[in-house]
Amino acid sequence: MNVYTGNQSFAEFFSYLNMKNPSNRFNACNSEIIQRILVNFPNLRLPSAYVEFMRYAGNGNYWIGSDCSFDDVPKLREWADELLEENSFPCKLKEDDFVFWMHQGYMFYFFNLSEGDDPPVYYYSEAAEISSFVKCSDSFTKFIIMQGGQYRHDSEQH
């Protein structure tokens, strides 16, 4: 596939990105790997959009400096809680918030497990001048495809 049509399809999106940059590819997770990883979250029902994303991109990190692969995910909540505490941030993650992405240890993205199969994505960065979490996308799929994981709050220096 030489072009990305804008279809909200992870299959098309990741195929295009892999073709565009073959030396730094997204690596798929087969269903056996996904099931083995889901064991880390026995009491959670992960949104189908997130599981689909991990199916196409959960086995390794395409986004350099970001932790978002299935190997990283079990540690992200703890790291996010530590970051919030270190920065005396006034908001805390709720029990049903799921941190799926951390970048360079200073920012993270999460969704709430009770907000459906393609939930909104929220954001925190110690570099942003914010006093509460920021909703950066109305859906996980749109966040991954349209933002490409590059969301920054307006207050951050670019």
C-alpha positions, 0 to 999 in steps of 0.5 A: 500500500503506497498511500494511506486513505484515512480509513480508521483501520489499524490494518491499513494504517500500520501497513502503510507506516511499515511500508513507508519506513521499513527499517523501523517497523510496527510488529504485530502480536499474534493471538497467543501473545495477546492472550498471554499478556492479557493474563496480566490484567485478569480483572480488566476488560480492555477496550476492543480498539486497544486490543486491535491496536496491540494486535498490529503494533504491540510487539515492539516500539516503533515510536522511539522513546515511547513505552507502549508495547505489551511488554511495557504496559504492565509497568506503566500505571505504576510509573504514571502514578509516580510521575504524578506524585513527583510533580505534586499534580492535584489529580490522581488516576482512578482505579479504572484508568488504564495507562497505555503509553508513556513517553520519555518518563515525563508524559503519558496517555490513558483511557478509562475502562468504563468509557466503551470499546473505543474510549476517549484518550486523556493526557498528562505531561509534566512539561504542560501547564495544566491542573487537570488531565486533558482529553486529547481525543474523542476515541482511541482509534482516532488518537492513534491514527490521527495524532500518531501519538504526537499530541502535545498540550498548547502550553508545552514548548515544541 
